[in-house]
Amino acid sequence: MDSFIRICLVRILVLCMLAFTPAAAFAGPAEDANAALARWSAAYTSNDPEAIVGNYWPDAILLGTVSPVISIGADAIRTYFSAVKGSGNKNEIGETHTIVLDDNAVVLTGFYLFTRTVNGQPVPGPSRFTMLATRRDGVWRIAHHHSSPQVQAK
């Protein structure tokens, strides 16, 4: 009887551990890539260029919303986002769509709203994006990011 009680207690303990395990442990590529997008948005809103750059792979490519050039690599991406430091700018993710290419690559596309501060006033900048999020050694980051102003309906 004593071993029966031990087995029951072990089963209960295992079930409790599973019940309280974070959901992220069971997330798939779509959820992981969308979490990477959310981290990028939060980093942008924090106005910390280093935090933003940390969301990209060192060899990532960025076609920035307001850039006339292609930014390739961490240094170029850091330069692009350097103006964000202490700016009060914000980013809010809107409609998104997710395309899982495989367990290590996901395309994210949709709309987001940049709110930039110009002369102390908030200026909305509705924009659209496409990102390729990839997983390397269990970590999800942005490999490619294209952003452009959102075209308004006629």
LUMLOKE-49317 format. One record per residue: y, z, x of N, C-alpha, C in turn; residue in three letters. Coordinates in steps of 0.02 Angstrom, whole numbers. Example, Ala and Ser with C-alpha at 12.3 -4.5 7.8 and 13.67 -1.06 7.14 Angstrom:
n_y = -284&n_z = 390&n_x = 660&ca_y = -225&ca_z = 390&ca_x = 615&c_y = -165&c_z = 390&c_x = 660&r = ALA
n_y = -112&n_z = 354&n_x = 642&ca_y = -53&ca_z = 357&ca_x = 684&c_y = 2&c_z = 394&c_x = 645&r = SER
END
This chain:
n_y = -59&n_z = 0&n_x = 41&ca_y = 0&ca_z = 0&ca_x = 0&c_y = 63&c_z = 0&c_x = 43&r = MET
n_y = 60&n_z = 35&n_x = 99&ca_y = 117&ca_z = 40&ca_x = 145&c_y = 136&c_z = -29&c_x = 171&r = ASP
n_y = 88&n_z = -71&n_x = 190&ca_y = 103&ca_z = -138&ca_x = 216&c_y = 130&c_z = -183&c_x = 160&r = SER
n_y = 107&n_z = -173&n_x = 98&ca_y = 133&ca_z = -211&ca_x = 41&c_y = 207&c_z = -197&c_x = 31&r = PHE
n_y = 228&n_z = -135&n_x = 37&ca_y = 298&ca_z = -117&ca_x = 29&c_y = 339&c_z = -148&c_x = 85&r = ILE
n_y = 313&n_z = -146&n_x = 146&ca_y = 348&ca_z = -176&ca_x = 203&c_y = 358&c_z = -251&c_x = 192&r = ARG
n_y = 307&n_z = -285&n_x = 169&ca_y = 312&ca_z = -357&ca_x = 157&c_y = 365&c_z = -371&c_x = 104&r = ILE
n_y = 365&n_z = -331&n_x = 52&ca_y = 415&ca_z = -340&ca_x = -2&c_y = 486&c_z = -328&c_x = 25&r = CYS
n_y = 494&n_z = -276&n_x = 66&ca_y = 559&ca_z = -262&ca_x = 94&c_y = 583&c_z = -318&c_x = 140&r = LEU
n_y = 538&n_z = -345&n_x = 180&ca_y = 555&ca_z = -401&ca_x = 224&c_y = 577&c_z = -461&c_x = 183&r = VAL
n_y = 540&n_z = -476&n_x = 129&ca_y = 558&ca_z = -532&ca_x = 86&c_y = 627&c_z = -522&c_x = 54&r = ARG
n_y = 640&n_z = -462&n_x = 31&ca_y = 705&ca_z = -446&ca_x = 2&c_y = 760&c_z = -455&c_x = 54&r = ILE
n_y = 748&n_z = -430&n_x = 114&ca_y = 797&ca_z = -436&ca_x = 167&c_y = 811&c_z = -510&c_x = 184&r = LEU
n_y = 760&n_z = -551&n_x = 189&ca_y = 768&ca_z = -622&ca_x = 203&c_y = 807&c_z = -656&c_x = 147&r = VAL
n_y = 791&n_z = -641&n_x = 85&ca_y = 828&ca_z = -670&ca_x = 28&c_y = 901&c_z = -650&c_x = 29&r = LEU
n_y = 915&n_z = -587&n_x = 45&ca_y = 984&ca_z = -564&ca_x = 50&c_y = 1021&c_z = -600&c_x = 105&r = CYS
n_y = 988&n_z = -609&n_x = 162&ca_y = 1020&ca_z = -644&ca_x = 218&c_y = 1036&c_z = -716&c_x = 199&r = MET
n_y = 991&n_z = -749&n_x = 164&ca_y = 1003&ca_z = -817&ca_x = 142&c_y = 1059&c_z = -820&c_x = 91&r = LEU
n_y = 1061&n_z = -772&n_x = 46&ca_y = 1112&ca_z = -771&ca_x = -6&c_y = 1182&c_z = -762&c_x = 23&r = ALA
n_y = 1187&n_z = -725&n_x = 79&ca_y = 1252&ca_z = -711&ca_x = 107&c_y = 1269&c_z = -753&c_x = 168&r = PHE
n_y = 1228&n_z = -803&n_x = 183&ca_y = 1242&ca_z = -849&ca_x = 238&c_y = 1299&c_z = -895&c_x = 215&r = THR
n_y = 1348&n_z = -907&n_x = 258&ca_y = 1404&ca_z = -950&ca_x = 238&c_y = 1379&c_z = -1019&c_x = 217&r = PRO
n_y = 1412&n_z = -1046&n_x = 166&ca_y = 1393&ca_z = -1112&ca_x = 140&c_y = 1399&c_z = -1166&c_x = 192&r = ALA
n_y = 1446&n_z = -1157&n_x = 239&ca_y = 1456&ca_z = -1208&ca_x = 292&c_y = 1393&c_z = -1221&c_x = 331&r = ALA
n_y = 1349&n_z = -1171&n_x = 335&ca_y = 1287&ca_z = -1180&ca_x = 372&c_y = 1243&c_z = -1233&c_x = 339&r = ALA
n_y = 1256&n_z = -1246&n_x = 275&ca_y = 1215&ca_z = -1294&ca_x = 238&c_y = 1255&c_z = -1357&c_x = 222&r = PHE
n_y = 1315&n_z = -1364&n_x = 250&ca_y = 1357&ca_z = -1421&ca_x = 235&c_y = 1328&c_z = -1484&c_x = 266&r = ALA
n_y = 1343&n_z = -1540&n_x = 234&ca_y = 1322&ca_z = -1604&ca_x = 260&c_y = 1380&c_z = -1639&c_x = 294&r = GLY
n_y = 1370&n_z = -1700&n_x = 316&ca_y = 1423&ca_z = -1737&ca_x = 352&c_y = 1487&c_z = -1744&c_x = 311&r = PRO
n_y = 1482&n_z = -1758&n_x = 247&ca_y = 1543&ca_z = -1766&ca_x = 206&c_y = 1584&c_z = -1702&c_x = 204&r = ALA
n_y = 1551&n_z = -1647&n_x = 193&ca_y = 1587&ca_z = -1583&ca_x = 190&c_y = 1616&c_z = -1565&c_x = 258&r = GLU
n_y = 1578&n_z = -1576&n_x = 311&ca_y = 1602&ca_z = -1561&ca_x = 379&c_y = 1663&c_z = -1604&c_x = 397&r = ASP
n_y = 1660&n_z = -1668&n_x = 381&ca_y = 1716&ca_z = -1713&ca_x = 396&c_y = 1778&c_z = -1694&c_x = 356&r = ALA
n_y = 1769&n_z = -1677&n_x = 292&ca_y = 1825&ca_z = -1655&ca_x = 252&c_y = 1854&c_z = -1590&c_x = 277&r = ASN
n_y = 1813&n_z = -1546&n_x = 304&ca_y = 1838&ca_z = -1485&ca_x = 334&c_y = 1880&c_z = -1501&c_x = 396&r = ALA
n_y = 1860&n_z = -1552&n_x = 434&ca_y = 1899&ca_z = -1574&ca_x = 492&c_y = 1968&c_z = -1601&c_x = 470&r = ALA
n_y = 1968&n_z = -1637&n_x = 414&ca_y = 2031&ca_z = -1662&ca_x = 386&c_y = 2076&c_z = -1603&c_x = 366&r = LEU
n_y = 2048&n_z = -1554&n_x = 334&ca_y = 2087&ca_z = -1494&ca_x = 313&c_y = 2114&c_z = -1458&c_x = 374&r = ALA
n_y = 2075&n_z = -1453&n_x = 428&ca_y = 2098&ca_z = -1420&ca_x = 490&c_y = 2157&c_z = -1459&c_x = 520&r = ARG
n_y = 2152&n_z = -1526&n_x = 519&ca_y = 2206&ca_z = -1567&ca_x = 545&c_y = 2270&c_z = -1554&c_x = 505&r = TRP
n_y = 2265&n_z = -1554&n_x = 439&ca_y = 2323&ca_z = -1543&ca_x = 396&c_y = 2354&c_z = -1474&c_x = 409&r = SER
n_y = 2313&n_z = -1424&n_x = 416&ca_y = 2338&ca_z = -1356&ca_x = 430&c_y = 2372&c_z = -1353&c_x = 498&r = ALA
n_y = 2343&n_z = -1388&n_x = 547&ca_y = 2374&ca_z = -1389&ca_x = 614&c_y = 2442&c_z = -1424&c_x = 612&r = ALA
n_y = 2446&n_z = -1479&n_x = 575&ca_y = 2510&ca_z = -1514&ca_x = 568&c_y = 2562&c_z = -1467&c_x = 536&r = TYR
n_y = 2542&n_z = -1434&n_x = 483&ca_y = 2587&ca_z = -1389&ca_x = 448&c_y = 2606&c_z = -1328&c_x = 491&r = THR
n_y = 2565&n_z = -1310&n_x = 540&ca_y = 2582&ca_z = -1255&ca_x = 585&c_y = 2635&c_z = -1276&c_x = 636&r = SER
n_y = 2649&n_z = -1342&n_x = 639&ca_y = 2700&ca_z = -1369&ca_x = 685&c_y = 2682&c_z = -1356&c_x = 758&r = ASN
n_y = 2618&n_z = -1354&n_x = 774&ca_y = 2595&ca_z = -1341&ca_x = 842&c_y = 2560&c_z = -1404&c_x = 869&r = ASP
n_y = 2595&n_z = -1443&n_x = 911&ca_y = 2565&ca_z = -1505&ca_x = 937&c_y = 2497&c_z = -1495&c_x = 970&r = PRO
n_y = 2488&n_z = -1440&n_x = 1007&ca_y = 2424&ca_z = -1428&ca_x = 1040&c_y = 2368&c_z = -1417&c_x = 989&r = GLU
n_y = 2383&n_z = -1382&n_x = 935&ca_y = 2333&ca_z = -1372&ca_x = 882&c_y = 2316&c_z = -1439&c_x = 849&r = ALA
n_y = 2366&n_z = -1481&n_x = 840&ca_y = 2354&ca_z = -1547&ca_x = 809&c_y = 2308&c_z = -1588&c_x = 855&r = ILE
n_y = 2326&n_z = -1591&n_x = 919&ca_y = 2288&ca_z = -1630&ca_x = 968&c_y = 2216&c_z = -1605&c_x = 972&r = VAL
n_y = 2206&n_z = -1540&n_x = 963&ca_y = 2139&ca_z = -1511&ca_x = 966&c_y = 2093&c_z = -1537&c_x = 911&r = GLY
n_y = 2120&n_z = -1570&n_x = 862&ca_y = 2079&ca_z = -1599&ca_x = 808&c_y = 2054&c_z = -1669&c_x = 823&r = ASN
n_y = 2078&n_z = -1697&n_x = 878&ca_y = 2059&ca_z = -1765&ca_x = 899&c_y = 2012&c_z = -1761&c_x = 960&r = TYR
n_y = 1969&n_z = -1811&n_x = 966&ca_y = 1930&ca_z = -1818&ca_x = 1028&c_y = 1977&c_z = -1840&c_x = 1083&r = TRP
n_y = 1962&n_z = -1823&n_x = 1146&ca_y = 2006&ca_z = -1843&ca_x = 1202&c_y = 2017&c_z = -1918&c_x = 1207&r = PRO
n_y = 1971&n_z = -1958&n_x = 1181&ca_y = 1978&ca_z = -2031&ca_x = 1184&c_y = 1996&c_z = -2061&c_x = 1117&r = ASP
n_y = 2023&n_z = -2021&n_x = 1072&ca_y = 2040&ca_z = -2044&ca_x = 1004&c_y = 2097&c_z = -2095&c_x = 1005&r = ALA
n_y = 2101&n_z = -2131&n_x = 950&ca_y = 2154&ca_z = -2181&ca_x = 940&c_y = 2192&c_z = -2162&c_x = 878&r = ILE
n_y = 2259&n_z = -2162&n_x = 883&ca_y = 2303&ca_z = -2146&ca_x = 827&c_y = 2353&c_z = -2202&c_x = 816&r = LEU
n_y = 2355&n_z = -2226&n_x = 754&ca_y = 2407&ca_z = -2271&ca_x = 732&c_y = 2452&c_z = -2229&c_x = 687&r = LEU
n_y = 2503&n_z = -2198&n_x = 716&ca_y = 2545&ca_z = -2150&ca_x = 681&c_y = 2589&c_z = -2180&c_x = 627&r = GLY
n_y = 2605&n_z = -2140&n_x = 578&ca_y = 2646&ca_z = -2162&ca_x = 521&c_y = 2712&c_z = -2192&c_x = 542&r = THR
n_y = 2744&n_z = -2162&n_x = 592&ca_y = 2811&ca_z = -2184&ca_x = 613&c_y = 2813&c_z = -2209&c_x = 685&r = VAL
n_y = 2756&n_z = -2232&n_x = 710&ca_y = 2753&ca_z = -2254&ca_x = 779&c_y = 2747&c_z = -2331&c_x = 784&r = SER
n_y = 2785&n_z = -2361&n_x = 830&ca_y = 2778&ca_z = -2433&ca_x = 840&c_y = 2722&c_z = -2451&c_x = 888&r = PRO
n_y = 2688&n_z = -2400&n_x = 916&ca_y = 2635&ca_z = -2414&ca_x = 965&c_y = 2570&c_z = -2380&c_x = 944&r = VAL
n_y = 2516&n_z = -2400&n_x = 976&ca_y = 2451&ca_z = -2368&ca_x = 966&c_y = 2446&c_z = -2312&c_x = 1018&r = ILE
n_y = 2432&n_z = -2251&n_x = 995&ca_y = 2424&ca_z = -2194&ca_x = 1040&c_y = 2350&c_z = -2186&c_x = 1056&r = SER
n_y = 2332&n_z = -2195&n_x = 1120&ca_y = 2263&ca_z = -2190&ca_x = 1140&c_y = 2254&c_z = -2131&c_x = 1187&r = ILE
n_y = 2211&n_z = -2085&n_x = 1168&ca_y = 2197&ca_z = -2027&ca_x = 1209&c_y = 2241&c_z = -1967&c_x = 1193&r = GLY
n_y = 2218&n_z = -1909&n_x = 1217&ca_y = 2250&ca_z = -1846&ca_x = 1200&c_y = 2323&c_z = -1844&c_x = 1223&r = ALA
n_y = 2339&n_z = -1869&n_x = 1282&ca_y = 2408&ca_z = -1866&ca_x = 1306&c_y = 2455&c_z = -1906&c_x = 1261&r = ASP
n_y = 2435&n_z = -1966&n_x = 1242&ca_y = 2476&ca_z = -2007&ca_x = 1199&c_y = 2483&c_z = -1977&c_x = 1129&r = ALA
n_y = 2430&n_z = -1948&n_x = 1104&ca_y = 2432&ca_z = -1915&ca_x = 1038&c_y = 2478&c_z = -1853&c_x = 1042&r = ILE
n_y = 2474&n_z = -1816&n_x = 1096&ca_y = 2517&ca_z = -1758&ca_x = 1107&c_y = 2591&c_z = -1781&c_x = 1107&r = ARG
n_y = 2605&n_z = -1835&n_x = 1141&ca_y = 2673&ca_z = -1861&ca_x = 1143&c_y = 2697&c_z = -1879&c_x = 1073&r = THR
n_y = 2654&n_z = -1913&n_x = 1035&ca_y = 2672&ca_z = -1933&ca_x = 967&c_y = 2690&c_z = -1872&c_x = 924&r = TYR
n_y = 2650&n_z = -1819&n_x = 929&ca_y = 2662&ca_z = -1760&ca_x = 886&c_y = 2710&c_z = -1709&c_x = 917&r = PHE
n_y = 2738&n_z = -1722&n_x = 975&ca_y = 2781&ca_z = -1673&ca_x = 1008&c_y = 2842&c_z = -1655&c_x = 965&r = SER
n_y = 2868&n_z = -1702&n_x = 926&ca_y = 2927&ca_z = -1689&ca_x = 884&c_y = 2913&c_z = -1640&c_x = 827&r = ALA
n_y = 2850&n_z = -1628&n_x = 813&ca_y = 2832&ca_z = -1583&ca_x = 759&c_y = 2846&c_z = -1510&c_x = 776&r = VAL
n_y = 2846&n_z = -1494&n_x = 841&ca_y = 2852&ca_z = -1424&ca_x = 863&c_y = 2914&c_z = -1391&c_x = 832&r = LYS
n_y = 2901&n_z = -1337&n_x = 794&ca_y = 2954&ca_z = -1298&ca_x = 764&c_y = 2995&c_z = -1333&c_x = 711&r = GLY
n_y = 2971&n_z = -1389&n_x = 686&ca_y = 3011&ca_z = -1431&ca_x = 641&c_y = 3012&c_z = -1406&c_x = 568&r = SER
n_y = 2962&n_z = -1368&n_x = 548&ca_y = 2956&ca_z = -1350&ca_x = 478&c_y = 2922&c_z = -1403&c_x = 436&r = GLY
n_y = 2899&n_z = -1457&n_x = 468&ca_y = 2864&ca_z = -1510&ca_x = 432&c_y = 2799&c_z = -1484&c_x = 402&r = ASN
n_y = 2779&n_z = -1515&n_x = 347&ca_y = 2718&ca_z = -1496&ca_x = 313&c_y = 2677&c_z = -1557&c_x = 295&r = LYS
n_y = 2612&n_z = -1546&n_x = 283&ca_y = 2568&ca_z = -1599&ca_x = 260&c_y = 2525&c_z = -1571&c_x = 204&r = ASN
n_y = 2518&n_z = -1610&n_x = 152&ca_y = 2475&ca_z = -1590&ca_x = 95&c_y = 2429&c_z = -1648&c_x = 79&r = GLU
n_y = 2364&n_z = -1635&n_x = 82&ca_y = 2314&ca_z = -1686&ca_x = 67&c_y = 2312&c_z = -1697&c_x = -8&r = ILE
n_y = 2311&n_z = -1760&n_x = -28&ca_y = 2305&ca_z = -1777&ca_x = -99&c_y = 2236&c_z = -1807&c_x = -113&r = GLY
n_y = 2236&n_z = -1863&n_x = -145&ca_y = 2173&ca_z = -1898&ca_x = -163&c_y = 2137&c_z = -1920&c_x = -100&r = GLU
n_y = 2073&n_z = -1906&n_x = -96&ca_y = 2033&ca_z = -1928&ca_x = -39&c_y = 1968&c_z = -1959&c_x = -63&r = THR
n_y = 1941&n_z = -2002&n_x = -21&ca_y = 1875&ca_z = -2032&ca_x = -32&c_y = 1838&c_z = -2027&c_x = 34&r = HIS
n_y = 1773&n_z = -2016&n_x = 29&ca_y = 1732&ca_z = -2003&ca_x = 87&c_y = 1674&c_z = -2053&c_x = 89&r = THR
n_y = 1665&n_z = -2085&n_x = 146&ca_y = 1609&ca_z = -2131&ca_x = 156&c_y = 1568&c_z = -2106&c_x = 215&r = ILE
n_y = 1508&n_z = -2084&n_x = 201&ca_y = 1463&ca_z = -2061&ca_x = 254&c_y = 1429&c_z = -2121&c_x = 285&r = VAL
n_y = 1442&n_z = -2133&n_x = 349&ca_y = 1409&ca_z = -2187&ca_x = 384&c_y = 1341&c_z = -2166&c_x = 410&r = LEU
n_y = 1338&n_z = -2105&n_x = 437&ca_y = 1275&ca_z = -2074&ca_x = 457&c_y = 1288&c_z = -2000&c_x = 468&r = ASP
n_y = 1240&n_z = -1964&n_x = 496&ca_y = 1249&ca_z = -1892&ca_x = 505&c_y = 1303&c_z = -1873&c_x = 554&r = ASP
n_y = 1328&n_z = -1922&n_x = 593&ca_y = 1377&ca_z = -1908&ca_x = 645&c_y = 1442&c_z = -1947&c_x = 637&r = ASN
n_y = 1451&n_z = -1983&n_x = 583&ca_y = 1512&ca_z = -2023&ca_x = 574&c_y = 1529&c_z = -2029&c_x = 500&r = ALA
n_y = 1591&n_z = -2013&n_x = 484&ca_y = 1614&ca_z = -2015&ca_x = 415&c_y = 1685&c_z = -2045&c_x = 414&r = VAL
n_y = 1696&n_z = -2091&n_x = 366&ca_y = 1763&ca_z = -2119&ca_x = 356&c_y = 1795&c_z = -2081&c_x = 298&r = VAL
n_y = 1857&n_z = -2058&n_x = 311&ca_y = 1896&ca_z = -2023&ca_x = 260&c_y = 1957&c_z = -2066&c_x = 246&r = LEU
n_y = 1973&n_z = -2075&n_x = 184&ca_y = 2032&ca_z = -2115&ca_x = 166&c_y = 2065&c_z = -2085&c_x = 105&r = THR
n_y = 2130&n_z = -2095&n_x = 101&ca_y = 2165&ca_z = -2068&ca_x = 43&c_y = 2240&c_z = -2065&c_x = 53&r = GLY
n_y = 2270&n_z = -2018&n_x = 16&ca_y = 2342&ca_z = -2009&ca_x = 17&c_y = 2358&c_z = -1938&c_x = 39&r = PHE
n_y = 2413&n_z = -1931&n_x = 75&ca_y = 2439&ca_z = -1865&ca_x = 90&c_y = 2515&c_z = -1868&c_x = 87&r = TYR
n_y = 2545&n_z = -1809&n_x = 82&ca_y = 2617&ca_z = -1805&ca_x = 77&c_y = 2643&c_z = -1766&c_x = 137&r = LEU
n_y = 2684&n_z = -1801&n_x = 177&ca_y = 2720&ca_z = -1767&ca_x = 230&c_y = 2787&c_z = -1744&c_x = 201&r = PHE
n_y = 2806&n_z = -1684&n_x = 216&ca_y = 2873&ca_z = -1660&ca_x = 199&c_y = 2906&c_z = -1644&c_x = 265&r = THR
n_y = 2953&n_z = -1686&n_x = 284&ca_y = 2989&ca_z = -1677&ca_x = 347&c_y = 3057&c_z = -1645&c_x = 333&r = ARG
n_y = 3081&n_z = -1607&n_x = 379&ca_y = 3145&ca_z = -1575&ca_x = 372&c_y = 3197&c_z = -1616&c_x = 410&r = THR
n_y = 3247&n_z = -1641&n_x = 373&ca_y = 3300&ca_z = -1681&ca_x = 403&c_y = 3366&c_z = -1648&c_x = 384&r = VAL
n_y = 3404&n_z = -1629&n_x = 434&ca_y = 3467&ca_z = -1594&ca_x = 423&c_y = 3458&c_z = -1534&c_x = 377&r = ASN
n_y = 3404&n_z = -1498&n_x = 386&ca_y = 3390&ca_z = -1438&ca_x = 348&c_y = 3364&c_z = -1450&c_x = 278&r = GLY
n_y = 3355&n_z = -1513&n_x = 260&ca_y = 3332&ca_z = -1530&ca_x = 192&c_y = 3261&c_z = -1559&c_x = 194&r = GLN
n_y = 3218&n_z = -1541&n_x = 146&ca_y = 3152&ca_z = -1570&ca_x = 143&c_y = 3155&c_z = -1643&c_x = 119&r = PRO
n_y = 3121&n_z = -1686&n_x = 155&ca_y = 3119&ca_z = -1757&ca_x = 137&c_y = 3045&c_z = -1777&c_x = 130&r = VAL
n_y = 3024&n_z = -1793&n_x = 68&ca_y = 2954&ca_z = -1812&ca_x = 58&c_y = 2939&c_z = -1881&c_x = 88&r = PRO
n_y = 2879&n_z = -1886&n_x = 116&ca_y = 2856&ca_z = -1950&ca_x = 144&c_y = 2786&c_z = -1964&c_x = 122&r = GLY
n_y = 2778&n_z = -1990&n_x = 60&ca_y = 2711&ca_z = -2007&ca_x = 37&c_y = 2679&c_z = -2058&c_x = 84&r = PRO
n_y = 2619&n_z = -2044&n_x = 105&ca_y = 2585&ca_z = -2087&ca_x = 154&c_y = 2511&c_z = -2095&c_x = 135&r = SER
n_y = 2480&n_z = -2142&n_x = 169&ca_y = 2408&ca_z = -2154&ca_x = 159&c_y = 2374&c_z = -2151&c_x = 227&r = ARG
n_y = 2310&n_z = -2137&n_x = 227&ca_y = 2275&ca_z = -2129&ca_x = 290&c_y = 2203&c_z = -2154&c_x = 286&r = PHE
n_y = 2178&n_z = -2171&n_x = 344&ca_y = 2107&ca_z = -2182&ca_x = 355&c_y = 2090&c_z = -2147&c_x = 420&r = THR
n_y = 2037&n_z = -2107&n_x = 420&ca_y = 2014&ca_z = -2073&ca_x = 480&c_y = 1940&c_z = -2085&c_x = 488&r = MET
n_y = 1920&n_z = -2090&n_x = 550&ca_y = 1849&ca_z = -2090&ca_x = 567&c_y = 1836&c_z = -2023&c_x = 601&r = LEU
n_y = 1799&n_z = -1981&n_x = 567&ca_y = 1780&ca_z = -1916&ca_x = 596&c_y = 1710&c_z = -1922&c_x = 623&r = ALA
n_y = 1700&n_z = -1898&n_x = 683&ca_y = 1634&ca_z = -1903&ca_x = 714&c_y = 1612&c_z = -1834&c_x = 740&r = THR
n_y = 1547&n_z = -1827&n_x = 744&ca_y = 1518&ca_z = -1765&ca_x = 770&c_y = 1489&c_z = -1779&c_x = 839&r = ARG
n_y = 1508&n_z = -1736&n_x = 886&ca_y = 1480&ca_z = -1738&ca_x = 954&c_y = 1460&c_z = -1667&c_x = 971&r = ARG
n_y = 1400&n_z = -1658&n_x = 992&ca_y = 1375&ca_z = -1591&ca_x = 1011&c_y = 1389&c_z = -1540&c_x = 957&r = ASP
n_y = 1382&n_z = -1560&n_x = 894&ca_y = 1389&ca_z = -1515&ca_x = 838&c_y = 1460&c_z = -1502&c_x = 815&r = GLY
n_y = 1510&n_z = -1534&n_x = 847&ca_y = 1580&ca_z = -1523&ca_x = 831&c_y = 1608&c_z = -1586&c_x = 798&r = VAL
n_y = 1647&n_z = -1577&n_x = 744&ca_y = 1679&ca_z = -1632&ca_x = 708&c_y = 1752&c_z = -1637&c_x = 728&r = TRP
n_y = 1773&n_z = -1697&n_x = 750&ca_y = 1843&ca_z = -1711&ca_x = 766&c_y = 1859&c_z = -1782&c_x = 746&r = ARG
n_y = 1922&n_z = -1799&n_x = 752&ca_y = 1946&ca_z = -1865&ca_x = 733&c_y = 1939&c_z = -1913&c_x = 792&r = ILE
n_y = 1906&n_z = -1969&n_x = 780&ca_y = 1899&ca_z = -2021&ca_x = 832&c_y = 1951&c_z = -2076&c_x = 822&r = ALA
n_y = 1970&n_z = -2089&n_x = 760&ca_y = 2020&ca_z = -2140&ca_x = 744&c_y = 2059&c_z = -2117&c_x = 683&r = HIS
n_y = 2125&n_z = -2128&n_x = 684&ca_y = 2168&ca_z = -2107&ca_x = 630&c_y = 2222&c_z = -2160&c_x = 621&r = HIS
n_y = 2225&n_z = -2188&n_x = 561&ca_y = 2278&ca_z = -2235&ca_x = 544&c_y = 2317&c_z = -2206&c_x = 486&r = HIS
n_y = 2383&n_z = -2205&n_x = 492&ca_y = 2426&ca_z = -2178&ca_x = 440&c_y = 2485&c_z = -2225&c_x = 431&r = SER
n_y = 2504&n_z = -2235&n_x = 368&ca_y = 2561&ca_z = -2278&ca_x = 354&c_y = 2595&c_z = -2254&c_x = 290&r = SER
n_y = 2659&n_z = -2272&n_x = 283&ca_y = 2693&ca_z = -2252&ca_x = 221&c_y = 2657&c_z = -2281&c_x = 160&r = PRO
n_y = 2657&n_z = -2242&n_x = 107&ca_y = 2624&ca_z = -2263&ca_x = 45&c_y = 2669&c_z = -2314&c_x = 10&r = GLN
n_y = 2641&n_z = -2369&n_x = -9&ca_y = 2677&ca_z = -2420&ca_x = -46&c_y = 2687&c_z = -2396&c_x = -118&r = VAL
n_y = 2747&n_z = -2397&n_x = -142&ca_y = 2762&ca_z = -2375&ca_x = -209&c_y = 2748&c_z = -2432&c_x = -258&r = GLN
n_y = 2724&n_z = -2414&n_x = -318&ca_y = 2709&ca_z = -2464&ca_x = -369&c_y = 2773&c_z = -2500&c_x = -390&r = ALA
n_y = 2766&n_z = -2564&n_x = -404&ca_y = 2825&ca_z = -2604&ca_x = -426&c_y = 2835&c_z = -2599&c_x = -500&r = LYS
END
